[in-house]
Amino acid sequence: MVRQRLRLRTSPLDWAGRLVLVLVSLGLVWYGLMVLLLAFKVAPDTVNTISGYRDAYDSLADLESEDVTNTVRLVTGLGGLAAFLLFGYLAWKEIPRPYLPRGDVGLRSDERGEVTIEPRAIERAAELAALEHPRISEATGLHGGDDLTINVTVKRARELPETLRDVQSRVVAALSRHGLPAVPVHITLTGCERKRRRELE
């Protein structure tokens, strides 16, 4: 049995999310080291000089209700919202998104070698077959390995079921005519052109 490897889609923002993770990790390690120094009876003034933990605590402890003005609330709220959106977006980009890479499709194999074709060639043949129908204005194919999906845009919505069935028959016939693998063909309607009104002179 042939095993197909998974690939991961990466985002250009991966480095930013990892940078934030590294900075937070370094902060945790640093202040963990400060706690360790205090546990080993290092002078608190020395630890405060290195880390400033006591100064930060005193500044927050000295805050009173009069210090929290409407402007401070507004700035704090907007800053928190911006941080939430930014870090949430970076975390979303860090989620791995595996997918199965598309490989060449084998047509035949014998003692002299193997004949393969790229999925895009199959999709293009199907798209051209669909576009031969007079009521189809756009067609996009997607070969999934075990099936073939054609997304089409029709010029008008009349006789729609017959149009889609005819497009499916044309695509199946084109695959057979070109010697391509016979797979289930799905026709999906993705759009319908609006009827243009004639300009009155």
Secondary structure, 3 states (H helix, E strand, C coil): CCCCCCEEECCCCHHHHHHHHHHHHHHHHHHHHHHHHHHCCCCHHHHHHHHCHHHHHHHHHCCCHHHCCHHHHHHHHHHHHHHHHHHHHHHHHHCCEEECCCCCEEEEEECCEEEEECHHHHHHHHHHHHHCCCCEEEEEEEECCCCEEEEEEECCCCCHHHHHHHHHHHHHHHHHHCCCCCCCEEEEEEEECCCCCCCCC
